[in-house]
Amino acid sequence: MTNVINGRKIAKQLNQETKTRVDKLKKEKGIIPGIAVILVGDNPASVIYTRNKQRTAEKLGMKSILKKFPKDVSQAEVLQAIHHYNNDPTIHAILIQLPLPKHLNQTELIEAIAPEKDVDGFNSKNVGKLYNNEDGHYPVSCTSRGIMTLLHSYLDKIEGKNVTIIGRSILVSRPLQSLLINENATVTMVSLHTDNIDYYTKHADILVVAAGKPNLIKKDQVKAGATVIDVGINRMANHHLVGDVDFDDVKEVAENITPVPGGVGPMTIATLMQQTVDLAEWNK
């Protein structure tokens, strides 16, 4: 019988753990974890995401700031806000909601965030530490870390597993590749340009799909008994949300599979909250 991976349930458990840590920091150290989210423009999805992040942070007892800019804001104005929060001791985590308008230099803005406050783990210093599997404390991609939490919740081990990731993004796929390799998995990264992509998907014990193409993967492309993680979220013409995996089809052969919605999505915000508290504890 297929296990439907319940991201909402695991995220709720993680949030409860985070709330306990927040309360302990307040009581023992007088520290309230603080997060600042920078939102540029009025992209509907981004507005919803940032609202959910702010509500969750406040529910868990954190300080939460949402800094909004119009879509025509200058690079200098956003940089000024980042520098302000870098120097604010009550803010432990800074996040720039992506995507940004094309006139803004995303790389420069991310690099401007102090590495010790880079809650998304996108600053090149933190990316390098992850890639090198360095010891010590540093943040990593929240979605990628959330996926690892899901895998650990349903699998006895990751070591020795064959993993195929469809997608090459710096936001999810590449940091996830490093996290998996660091746990001694064998990882193959492919894309929609890969010849004979089915060969790689059929040999995967763990298949992660982050291609941005609705219902891309069918059951005949999946190894029987595989664990399938669907990172995609696509809004169809009828406003129905679907992933990059044909869930109803693939669940017939997968041992574990994430639904959309309710799989990876809730884990991203829960991990963001978890990592905000991490930063507060590491830098207190």
Disulfide bonds with the S-S distance in Angstrom:
none
